Amino acid sequence: MNEWSQLISTLGFPIISAVALFFGCRFLLEQQQKNVDRMFDMYDKSNSENREALKAVTEAVNRLSDKLDDLR
């Protein structure tokens, strides 16, 4: 705590505040980027699972359609 008061008295409150805000904003932006990256990974995984499910449904519909054509 004594170091902070010594820095403020030496450099001045506005400079110390600006430096603290810079590092605070930098930290927040890094955390936000990690969250965005994690969201994109989840989106890619979900998208690939949906593609596989859609492919399975398409195959089932095609088989059903073939069976219905055989009944005619």
Secondary structure, 3 states (H helix, E strand, C coil): CHHHHHHHHHHCHHHHHHHHHHHHHHHHHHHHHHHHHHHHHHHHHHHHHHHHHHHHHHHHHHHHHHHHHHHC
